[in-house]
Amino acid sequence: MEVTSEQKSGFVNRVLGSIESIGNKLPDPSMLFLISMVIVWILSVLLAGVEFVDIDPRSGDPIRVNNMLEGAALATFLSQMVTIFTSFAPLGVVLVAMLGVGVADEAGFFTTSIKLMLGRTATFLLTPMVVLVGLLSHSAIDAGYVLVIPLGGIIFHAVGRHPLAGIAAAFAGVSGGFSANPLPSALDPLLQGFTQPAAQIVDPSVLVNPLGNYYFTAISSVLIIALGWFITDRIIEPRLNKSTPVDQDAEEAPEMGSISPRERKAFRWSILTMLAGIAVLVLVLMPADSPMRDASGSLNSFQAPIMQSIVPLIFLLFLLPGVVFGYVAGNFKSSKDMVDAMTKAMQGMSYYIVMAFFCSLFIYAFNTSNIGALMAVKGAAALKALSLPGPVTIFGIVFLTAFVNLFVGSASAKWALLAPIFVPILMQVGISPELTQAAYRVGDSSSNIITPLMPYFPLVVVYCQRYVKSTGIGTLTSLMLPYSIVFLICWSLFLLLYWAIGIPLGFQAFYSYPPPGM
């Protein structure tokens, strides 16, 4: 009996509906982090006395689980609780960026920008455009999470489409396609900084170019845009329109009426202000001894002050044009209006701040206990023991990374842990560090969007609640699961096809070790 497309669609909707229902029965994200932290504490007590033979690649010693409820550890936790919370990296990134974004939004700069953009973009192209902007935002590190994702919802809502579909498309581009970018980003030198020392465990002469995956990630952006476009328009939005109506008291869509002459004038002046700021920045960066360069004169290394100043620059990039637009358009009358706009932006972040508190405590316990390290080492050892063919091994690396990513959200922390394991093991079976790194990037990106333990996941839940207050972990997980599954499978197959064809991975990169001719 032939299965019709409607039956297939009905089955998919039932599965996603079940996932949403089960997920939404989970505790509030804040409590989920608290419960997870307690579980980590209990496991740390049970495993602290176990002597593992697995070697911790960071120290070279047998890995040990630290008892988080032991007197000294508990005292340290309590004494550092405030610092653990205030030093939680995503918290500062979100709040500082949102101060500038809030001013631009309240001034009317975004509304006018959207009106102009929609007047020049065909409605059917909005989805790939949102995904593309999400990919491009990687060059600005975490800008996409605080800017592109909420704008995805605003843009879709403005043209009468479901705002959660816009958020999902943007989230898929920003996070699901984290390692697909037509432009180099700070992630490239960051990952290379762990890959090269890991490779030098086997061969001290090995050098890995920071852009060793650039060709692959650039071409991958075309794949991610196409997949994101199809999933959003054919799977996600039709299901949302049937099952998840927008709340009647949700934030209103920006009025898409005509733009007044005063608004046009304000927009021109605000854009000129933004361009002037960018020009000043370029002039500061140009000298070889610019203070924004690192010690070697590089601008794109993670140690370069310019790369560490992205969030403050985002703040200024939207604050200054927002203030100019507000005053010229007449929406701001005094400095108090600007302060009120910042205050309103922070009010919208109150729920995220609470979640960030519990999230920071869980991540501290998980990392300090060494349970995450133990999981990664055990998984890598199991993969090595299988002695699989090269393509199957790469596929295994992708899927193991995707699994570990469900528990360890930070890309840098995860690769710092996995690189000393994966890279030397695969070099010894003839697979290059660059190919191993590319496999890691595929797995890391694909499952970013379905793990509540990813630091920005709760923030995306907050964005969704602006339109559907009942949105919970299950809602967002069911939204993003189709992207995650399709990205993981198709992107992995794409990597294997890319390898089979022999297209260069990036600058000075090879597929095999040792490289041909050596």
C-alpha positions in Angstrom: 0.0 0.0 0.0 1.5 3.3 -1.1 1.9 6.0 1.6 0.7 9.4 0.5 2.4 12.7 1.2 -0.4 13.7 3.5 0.0 10.5 5.6 3.8 11.2 5.8 3.1 14.8 6.9 0.6 13.6 9.4 3.1 11.1 10.9 5.8 13.8 11.1 3.4 16.2 12.8 2.4 13.6 15.3 6.0 12.8 16.2 6.9 16.5 16.6 3.7 17.0 18.5 4.6 14.2 20.9 8.1 15.7 21.4 6.6 19.1 22.1 4.1 17.7 24.6 6.7 15.6 26.4 9.3 18.5 26.4 6.8 21.0 27.7 6.0 18.7 30.6 9.6 19.1 31.7 10.3 21.6 34.5 10.9 25.2 33.7 14.4 25.6 32.2 15.7 27.2 35.4 14.6 24.3 37.4 15.9 21.9 34.8 19.4 23.3 35.2 19.0 23.1 39.0 17.9 19.5 38.8 20.8 18.7 36.4 23.3 20.2 38.8 22.0 18.1 41.7 22.3 15.0 39.5 25.9 16.0 38.6 26.6 16.4 42.4 25.2 12.9 43.1 27.1 11.3 40.3 30.3 13.0 41.4 30.0 11.4 44.8 29.4 8.0 43.3 32.2 8.2 40.8 34.8 10.1 42.9 36.2 6.8 44.3 36.4 5.0 41.0 39.9 4.7 39.5 39.6 5.1 35.7 42.5 4.0 33.5 41.4 6.5 30.8 43.9 9.3 30.3 42.9 12.9 30.5 44.5 14.5 27.4 44.7 17.9 29.1 47.0 16.6 31.8 48.3 13.2 30.7 47.2 11.7 34.0 44.4 9.1 34.5 41.1 11.0 34.6 39.4 11.5 38.0 35.9 12.6 38.9 35.9 15.3 41.6 33.4 15.0 44.5 31.4 18.2 44.3 29.9 17.6 47.8 33.2 17.2 49.5 33.8 19.9 52.1 36.4 22.0 50.3 34.7 21.7 46.9 31.3 22.8 48.5 33.0 25.7 50.3 34.6 26.8 47.1 31.3 26.6 45.2 29.5 28.7 47.8 32.2 31.3 48.1 32.4 31.7 44.3 28.7 31.5 43.5 28.4 35.2 42.7 31.5 35.2 40.6 30.4 32.0 38.7 27.2 33.8 37.8 28.6 37.2 36.9 31.5 35.7 34.9 29.0 33.5 32.8 30.1 34.6 29.3 26.7 34.7 27.5 25.2 36.9 30.2 27.4 39.9 29.5 27.3 39.3 25.8 23.5 39.3 25.8 22.9 42.3 28.2 25.5 44.6 26.7 24.4 44.0 23.1 20.7 44.3 24.1 21.3 47.7 25.6 22.3 49.1 22.2 19.8 47.0 20.3 17.0 48.2 22.6 17.7 51.8 21.9 17.7 51.2 18.1 14.4 49.2 18.4 12.6 51.7 20.6 13.7 54.7 18.4 12.0 53.1 15.4 15.3 52.3 13.5 14.5 48.6 13.1 10.9 49.2 12.1 11.9 51.6 9.3 14.7 49.3 8.2 12.3 46.4 8.0 9.9 48.5 5.9 12.6 49.4 3.5 13.9 45.9 3.3 10.5 44.3 2.8 9.8 46.8 0.0 12.8 45.4 -1.9 12.6 41.7 -1.0 10.1 39.2 -2.5 8.2 37.5 0.3 9.2 34.0 -0.9 12.8 34.9 -0.5 12.5 36.0 3.1 13.4 32.5 4.5 16.7 32.1 2.7 17.6 35.7 3.4 17.0 35.2 7.2 19.1 32.0 7.1 21.9 33.8 5.2 22.0 36.7 7.6 22.2 34.1 10.4 25.3 32.6 8.7 26.9 35.9 8.1 26.4 36.9 11.8 29.1 34.3 12.8 31.7 36.8 11.8 30.6 38.8 14.7 30.7 35.9 17.1 27.5 35.9 19.2 25.7 38.8 17.5 23.2 36.5 15.8 21.8 35.2 19.1 20.9 38.7 20.3 20.1 40.4 17.0 19.3 38.1 14.1 17.1 35.6 15.9 14.6 38.1 17.3 14.6 40.0 14.0 13.7 36.8 12.2 10.5 36.7 14.2 9.8 40.4 13.7 10.3 40.1 9.9 8.0 37.1 9.5 5.4 38.7 11.7 5.5 41.9 9.7 4.5 40.1 6.5 1.8 38.0 8.0 3.9 34.8 8.4 4.2 32.9 11.6 6.8 34.6 13.8 8.1 31.4 15.4 8.9 30.1 11.9 11.1 33.2 11.4 12.8 32.6 14.8 13.4 29.0 13.8 14.9 29.9 10.5 17.2 32.4 12.1 18.1 30.0 14.9 18.9 27.3 12.3 21.2 29.8 10.4 22.9 31.3 13.5 23.4 28.1 15.5 22.6 25.0 13.4 24.8 26.4 10.6 27.4 27.7 13.1 30.3 26.3 11.0 28.9 27.3 7.6 29.9 30.8 6.6 31.0 32.4 3.3 33.2 34.7 5.4 36.1 33.9 7.8 35.1 34.2 11.5 36.8 34.3 14.9 35.8 30.6 15.2 38.4 29.6 12.6 41.5 30.7 14.6 39.9 29.6 17.9 39.5 26.0 16.7 42.9 25.9 15.0 44.4 27.0 18.3 43.4 23.6 19.7 43.8 21.5 16.6 47.5 22.3 16.0 48.8 21.4 19.5 46.7 18.2 19.3 48.3 17.3 16.0 51.8 18.1 17.4 51.3 15.4 20.0 52.0 13.0 17.1 54.2 15.3 14.9 55.8 18.4 16.4 56.4 19.8 12.9 52.7 19.9 11.9 51.2 23.4 11.3 47.5 23.9 10.8 46.3 27.0 8.9 43.5 28.9 10.8 41.6 28.9 7.5 42.2 25.2 6.9 38.5 24.5 6.7 37.5 27.8 4.9 36.6 26.4 1.5 34.4 23.7 3.1 32.6 26.0 5.4 32.0 28.6 2.7 30.5 26.0 0.3 28.6 24.5 3.1 26.7 27.8 3.5 24.9 27.1 0.2 23.8 23.7 1.5 22.5 25.1 4.9 20.6 27.9 3.2 18.9 25.4 0.9 18.0 23.0 3.6 16.9 25.7 6.0 14.6 27.2 3.3 13.0 23.8 2.5 12.5 22.8 6.2 11.1 26.2 7.2 8.6 26.6 4.4 7.6 22.9 3.9 7.7 21.5 7.4 7.9 24.0 10.2 5.6 26.8 9.2 2.7 24.7 7.9 2.7 22.8 11.3 2.9 26.0 13.3 -0.1 27.5 11.3 -2.2 24.4 12.2 -1.1 23.8 15.8 0.4 27.0 17.3 -1.6 30.2 16.9 0.0 33.5 17.8 -1.4 34.9 21.0 -4.0 37.7 20.6 -2.1 39.9 23.0 1.3 39.2 21.5 3.6 42.0 20.4 2.1 43.6 17.3 3.9 43.3 14.0 5.6 46.5 12.8 3.2 48.6 10.9 4.1 48.2 7.2 2.5 51.5 6.1 4.4 54.2 4.2 7.5 55.8 5.5 7.2 59.5 6.4 9.7 62.0 5.0 11.0 62.6 8.5 11.6 58.9 9.0 13.4 58.7 5.7 15.6 61.6 6.7 16.2 60.0 10.1 17.2 56.7 8.4 19.6 58.4 6.1 21.3 60.2 9.0 21.4 57.1 11.1 23.0 55.0 8.3 25.6 57.8 7.7 26.4 57.6 11.4 26.8 53.9 11.2 29.0 54.1 8.1 31.1 56.9 9.8 31.6 54.7 12.8 32.7 51.8 10.6 35.1 54.1 8.7 36.7 55.3 11.9 37.1 51.6 13.0 38.8 50.7 9.7 41.2 53.6 10.0 42.1 52.5 13.5 42.7 48.9 12.3 44.8 49.8 9.2 48.2 50.6 10.9 50.4 47.6 11.3 50.9 48.6 15.0 47.2 49.2 15.7 46.4 48.5 19.3 43.5 46.4 18.0 45.9 43.8 16.6 47.5 41.0 18.5 51.2 40.8 19.3 52.0 39.3 15.8 50.0 42.1 14.0 47.0 39.8 13.1 43.4 41.0 13.2 41.7 37.7 12.9 43.2 35.7 15.8 41.1 35.2 18.8 43.7 37.1 20.9 43.4 40.2 18.8 41.6 43.0 20.8 39.3 43.6 17.8 38.0 40.1 18.0 37.5 40.5 21.8 35.6 43.8 21.3 32.9 42.5 19.0 30.1 42.8 21.6 31.0 46.4 22.6 31.2 47.3 18.9 27.7 45.8 18.4 26.5 48.0 21.3 27.9 51.1 19.7 26.9 50.0 16.1 23.2 50.2 17.1 23.3 52.7 20.0 24.7 55.6 17.9 22.4 55.1 14.9 19.5 54.5 17.2 20.1 57.7 19.1 20.5 59.7 15.9 17.3 58.1 14.4 15.3 58.8 17.6 16.2 62.5 17.8 15.9 63.2 14.0 12.5 61.3 13.8 11.3 63.0 16.9 10.8 59.8 18.9 13.4 60.9 21.4 13.0 64.2 23.1 15.7 63.9 25.8 18.4 61.6 27.1 15.8 60.1 29.5 14.1 58.5 26.4 17.3 56.7 25.6 17.7 55.5 29.1 14.0 54.4 29.1 14.7 52.4 26.0 17.6 50.6 27.6 15.5 49.9 30.7 12.7 48.4 28.6 15.2 46.2 26.8 16.5 44.9 30.2 13.0 44.3 31.5 12.5 41.8 28.6 15.7 40.0 29.7 14.7 39.4 33.3 13.5 35.8 32.6 16.8 35.1 30.8 18.8 36.4 33.7 17.1 34.0 36.1 17.8 31.1 33.8 21.4 32.2 33.2 22.0 32.1 37.0 21.0 28.4 37.3 22.7 27.6 33.9 26.0 29.0 35.1 25.9 27.0 38.3 25.2 23.8 36.4 28.0 24.3 33.8 30.4 25.0 36.6 29.5 21.8 38.4 29.6 19.7 35.2 33.0 21.0 34.2 34.6 21.0 37.6 33.4 17.5 38.4 35.2 16.2 35.3 32.1 14.2 34.4 32.0 15.8 30.9 35.6 15.0 30.3 35.0 11.4 31.3 32.1 11.1 28.9 34.2 12.4 26.0 37.2 10.2 26.7 35.1 7.1 27.0 33.3 7.8 23.8 36.5 8.5 21.9 38.0 5.3 23.2 35.0 3.3 22.1 35.3 4.8 18.6 39.0 3.9 18.4 38.3 0.3 19.4 35.9 -0.2 16.5 38.7 0.3 14.0 36.3 1.4 11.3 37.1 2.5 7.7 38.0 6.2 7.2 34.6 7.4 5.9 32.7 5.5 8.6 35.1 6.9 11.2 34.5 10.4 10.1 30.8 9.8 10.2 31.3 8.4 13.8 33.2 11.5 14.8 30.4 13.7 13.5 27.7 11.8 15.5 29.8 11.5 18.6 30.5 15.2 18.6 26.8 15.9 18.1 26.0 13.7 21.1 28.6 15.2 23.4 27.3 18.6 22.3 24.0 17.8 24.0 25.9 18.0 27.3 28.8 20.4 26.7 27.5 23.5 24.9 30.7 25.6 24.4 32.4 24.9 21.1 35.8 26.0 22.4 35.6 24.0 25.6 34.4 20.9 23.8 37.1 21.0 21.1 39.7 21.7 23.8 38.6 18.4 25.3 38.1 16.4 22.2 40.9 17.6 19.9 43.7 16.0 21.9 41.8 12.7 21.6 40.4 12.8 18.1 43.2 14.4 16.2 46.1 12.2 17.3 44.0 9.0 17.0 42.9 9.8 13.4 46.4 11.0 12.4 47.6 7.5 13.2 45.1 5.9 10.8 45.9 8.4 8.0 43.3 11.1 8.5 44.5 14.7 8.6 43.9 17.2 11.4 42.0 19.5 9.0 39.5 16.7 8.1 39.0 15.8 11.7 38.3 19.4 12.6 35.8 19.7 9.7 34.0 16.6 11.0 33.9 18.1 14.5 32.4 21.3 13.1 29.6 19.5 11.3 28.6 17.5 14.5 29.0 20.5 16.8 26.8 22.8 14.6 24.0 20.3 13.9 23.0 19.5 17.4 23.4 23.1 18.8 19.8 23.8 18.2 18.2 21.0 20.2 20.1 21.1 23.5 18.6 23.2 26.3 22.1 23.1 27.8 23.4 25.4 25.1 23.7 28.8 26.9 21.6 30.7 24.4 18.8 28.1 24.1 16.8 29.7 27.0 17.1 33.1 25.3 15.5 31.8 22.2 12.6 30.4 24.3 12.1 33.9 25.6 12.0 35.3 22.0 9.3 32.8 21.2 7.3 33.7 24.3 6.8 37.2 22.9 4.4 35.7 20.4 3.3 32.4 22.0 3.4 32.6 25.8 3.0 28.9 26.3 6.3 28.2 24.5 8.6 25.9 26.5 11.6 23.7 26.0 9.5 21.1 24.2 8.1 23.7 21.7 11.5 24.9 20.7 13.0 21.4 20.6 10.2 20.2 18.3 10.7 23.2 16.1 14.4 22.7 15.7 14.6 18.9 15.6 13.8 18.6 11.9 16.7 21.1 11.2 19.0 19.2 13.4 18.3 15.7 11.9 18.4 16.9 8.3 21.6 19.1 8.9 23.3 16.2 10.6 22.6 13.6 7.9 22.9 15.8 4.8 25.9 17.8 6.0 27.7 14.6 7.0 27.1 13.0 3.6 28.1 16.3 2.0 31.4 16.2 3.8 32.0 12.6 2.6 31.1 13.6 -1.0 33.3 16.6 -0.7 36.2 14.4 0.4 35.5 11.8 -2.3 35.6 14.5 -5.0 38.8 15.9 -3.5 37.8 19.6 -3.3 40.3 21.4 -1.1 39.2 21.8 2.5 40.9 25.2 2.9 44.2 26.9 2.8 47.2 24.6 3.1 44.9 21.7 4.1 45.0 18.0 3.2 42.7 15.0 3.7 45.4 12.5 4.5 48.3 12.4 7.0 51.1 12.5 6.2 50.2 14.9 3.3 51.0 13.7 -0.2 54.6 14.0 -1.2 55.9 13.8 2.4 
